[in-house]
């Protein structure tokens, strides 16, 4: 029975393999940001924004509804601090905002 258990993969390994295929360049930090987006930006802004990707130069690209652009932009430094605290390092150097029309 024990030898058969070795063939089973842990759920986090399976999740990693699935998400690796979804995100061409696997970036665990991006997945953590995505999973915690509501906690980072708050309930109201999480409904009008979405992280799109994390660039090679550690810029987080976020899509924001046009009418909330200024509200979101005003708080980007706070969001950056929350993300870096969540990731326990200074991974995010900049947040780039794209307008969703």
C-alpha positions in Angstrom: 0.0 0.0 0.0 2.8 2.4 0.9 4.5 2.0 -2.5 1.3 3.0 -4.3 1.1 6.2 -2.2 4.4 7.4 -3.6 2.8 7.6 -7.1 0.3 10.2 -5.9 1.2 13.8 -6.3 0.5 16.5 -3.7 -2.3 18.8 -4.6 0.0 21.8 -4.7 2.2 20.0 -7.3 -0.9 19.4 -9.4 -2.0 23.0 -9.0 1.5 24.1 -10.0 1.5 22.0 -13.1 -1.9 23.3 -14.2 -1.1 26.9 -13.5 2.2 26.5 -15.3 0.4 25.6 -18.4 -2.1 28.5 -18.0 0.7 31.1 -17.4 3.3 30.4 -20.0 6.1 31.7 -17.8 5.3 30.3 -14.4 5.6 33.0 -11.8 4.5 32.0 -8.4 4.6 35.6 -7.2 2.0 36.5 -9.8 -0.2 33.7 -8.6 0.0 34.8 -5.0 -0.9 38.4 -6.1 -3.8 37.1 -8.1 -5.1 34.9 -5.3 -4.9 37.9 -2.8 -6.0 40.7 -5.1 -9.2 41.5 -3.1 -7.1 41.7 0.1 -4.5 43.9 -1.5 -6.8 46.5 -3.2 -10.0 46.1 -1.2 -13.5 45.0 -2.2 -14.6 47.9 -4.4 -11.4 48.2 -6.4 -11.0 44.5 -6.8 -14.3 44.6 -8.8 -12.9 47.2 -11.3 -9.3 46.0 -11.6 -7.4 42.8 -12.5 -3.7 42.0 -12.4 -2.7 41.0 -16.0 1.0 40.0 -15.6 4.2 40.5 -13.8 7.0 41.6 -16.3 10.6 40.5 -16.2 11.6 43.9 -14.7 9.2 43.3 -11.8 6.5 45.7 -13.0 3.0 44.5 -12.2 0.6 45.3 -15.1 -3.0 45.9 -13.9 -6.1 46.5 -16.0 -8.4 49.1 -14.5 -11.8 50.5 -15.6 -11.4 53.9 -17.1 -13.7 55.7 -14.6 -11.7 54.5 -11.6 -8.3 55.1 -13.0 -7.4 58.1 -10.7 -8.7 56.3 -7.6 -6.6 53.3 -8.4 -3.5 55.3 -9.4 -3.6 57.4 -6.3 -3.2 54.2 -4.2 -0.6 52.4 -6.2 2.2 53.0 -3.7 0.0 51.5 -0.9 -0.8 48.5 -3.1 2.9 48.0 -4.0 3.8 48.0 -0.2 1.0 45.5 0.5 2.2 43.2 -2.3 5.8 43.4 -1.2 4.8 42.7 2.4 2.7 39.7 1.2 5.6 38.3 -0.9 8.0 39.1 2.0 10.4 40.9 -0.3 10.6 43.9 -2.7 9.5 42.0 -5.8 7.3 44.7 -7.2 9.1 47.9 -8.2 6.3 49.5 -10.2 2.6 49.1 -11.0 1.7 49.9 -14.6 -1.9 50.6 -15.2 -3.7 49.8 -18.5 -7.1 51.2 -19.1 -10.0 48.9 -19.7 -12.5 50.5 -22.0 
